[in-house]
Amino acid sequence: MYSSFLLFLYLLIPNHAIYISVVELNHDSETLESFLSVKVFTDDLQNVIRNFNPDFAKVSNELFVDANEKDISKYFSRHLTFTVNDRLEKMEFASSVLVSDVYFLNFKFNSKATWEKLEINADFFTEVFPDQSNVLTVKYNGEKYFARLTKSKPAYFINF
């Protein structure tokens, strides 16, 4: 009886009901380099890349990012964009780290100007997970800015 109750609870409760990622953007005003870290769940990234390219490399979590780096870079270049002073910045994939069931995807870009305004568009994963929230932190010249981006509100604007 007890095992039947546990099975019922297991089937009733979804395995992964929260769809959230964390995006951290740090800008070094001396070198004009910007570093971006995107923290996502392994299964979410794999599902999105499978949707993006059905011919993706099916490998273990440890090998997934390396084996699918081109698709991951292309996907994020379309779904996570940064415009500095009305100029679209091009991100480059730098590295990744797997910690438990989370990937830390690291990107960088060089901005050749002092930032006066920043526009961030982050609609990644929303085509597969409509309830996806992307929590954003921007660190610029000692100041921190925060936003929650969703399918209905994918953009955030900052004037410095």
C-alpha positions in Angstrom: 0.0 0.0 0.0 2.8 2.4 1.0 4.7 1.7 -2.3 1.5 2.3 -4.3 1.1 5.7 -2.6 4.8 6.6 -3.4 4.3 5.6 -7.0 1.1 7.8 -7.1 3.1 10.8 -5.7 5.9 10.2 -8.2 3.5 10.3 -11.1 1.6 13.2 -9.7 4.7 15.5 -9.1 6.5 16.6 -12.3 10.3 15.8 -12.4 11.3 19.3 -13.4 8.5 21.9 -12.9 10.7 25.0 -12.7 12.3 26.4 -15.8 14.9 29.0 -14.8 18.4 30.1 -15.8 20.8 32.7 -14.5 22.7 35.1 -16.8 25.5 37.1 -15.3 27.1 39.9 -17.4 30.3 41.5 -16.1 32.0 44.4 -18.0 35.6 45.4 -17.4 35.7 49.1 -18.3 39.5 49.1 -18.4 40.0 46.3 -21.0 36.5 46.8 -22.5 36.0 43.0 -22.3 32.7 41.6 -21.2 32.2 38.2 -19.8 28.9 36.4 -19.7 28.0 33.3 -17.8 24.8 31.4 -18.5 23.8 28.8 -15.9 21.3 26.3 -17.3 20.1 22.8 -16.3 21.6 20.0 -18.3 18.3 18.5 -19.4 16.9 21.8 -20.5 19.9 22.6 -22.7 19.8 19.2 -24.2 16.1 19.4 -25.0 16.5 22.9 -26.5 19.4 21.8 -28.7 17.5 18.7 -29.8 14.6 21.0 -30.8 17.1 23.4 -32.5 18.9 20.6 -34.4 17.4 17.1 -34.4 20.8 15.8 -35.6 22.6 17.0 -32.5 25.3 14.7 -31.0 23.7 12.4 -28.4 26.4 12.0 -25.8 26.8 12.0 -22.0 26.3 15.2 -20.0 30.1 15.5 -19.6 30.7 15.5 -23.4 27.5 17.3 -24.5 28.7 20.9 -24.7 32.0 20.0 -26.5 30.2 17.8 -29.0 27.5 20.4 -29.7 29.4 23.6 -29.3 28.6 24.9 -32.8 24.9 24.4 -32.3 25.0 25.9 -28.8 26.9 29.0 -30.0 24.5 29.4 -32.9 21.4 29.0 -30.7 22.6 31.5 -28.1 23.6 34.0 -30.8 20.0 34.1 -31.9 18.3 34.0 -28.5 20.7 36.0 -26.2 21.7 39.3 -27.7 23.4 42.5 -26.4 23.3 45.9 -28.0 25.7 48.5 -26.6 25.1 52.1 -27.7 22.8 50.8 -30.5 25.5 48.4 -31.8 24.8 44.7 -31.7 27.7 42.9 -30.0 28.9 39.5 -31.2 29.4 36.9 -28.4 32.1 34.2 -28.6 31.8 30.9 -26.8 34.7 30.7 -24.4 34.2 27.7 -22.2 31.9 25.5 -20.1 31.8 23.8 -16.8 29.5 21.0 -15.7 28.6 21.1 -12.0 26.1 18.4 -10.9 23.1 18.9 -13.2 24.0 22.5 -14.3 26.1 23.8 -17.2 27.9 27.1 -16.8 28.3 28.3 -20.3 30.8 31.2 -20.6 30.9 33.7 -23.4 32.9 36.9 -24.0 32.7 40.0 -26.2 34.7 43.1 -26.7 32.9 46.4 -26.6 35.0 49.2 -28.0 33.2 52.0 -26.3 32.1 53.3 -23.0 28.6 52.1 -22.4 25.9 54.7 -22.4 23.0 52.3 -22.9 22.6 48.5 -23.0 19.8 46.4 -24.4 19.6 42.7 -23.6 17.3 40.3 -25.3 17.1 36.9 -23.7 14.3 34.7 -25.0 16.3 31.5 -24.9 14.5 28.2 -24.0 11.1 29.9 -24.2 10.2 28.2 -27.5 10.4 24.8 -25.7 9.5 25.9 -22.1 6.9 28.8 -22.2 7.3 29.3 -18.5 11.0 29.8 -18.7 12.5 32.7 -16.6 15.9 34.1 -17.3 17.3 35.9 -14.2 19.8 38.6 -15.3 22.5 40.3 -13.3 24.6 43.1 -15.0 27.7 44.4 -13.3 29.0 47.6 -14.8 31.4 50.2 -13.2 30.7 48.9 -9.7 26.9 49.0 -10.1 24.6 46.0 -10.3 21.4 45.8 -12.2 18.8 43.0 -12.0 16.0 41.8 -14.2 13.7 38.8 -14.8 13.2 38.1 -18.5 10.4 35.9 -19.8 8.7 35.0 -23.0 6.3 37.9 -22.7 9.1 40.3 -21.5 12.3 39.2 -23.2 14.1 42.6 -23.2 15.8 44.7 -20.6 17.2 48.3 -21.1 19.7 50.2 -19.0 20.9 53.8 -19.5 24.1 54.4 -17.7 
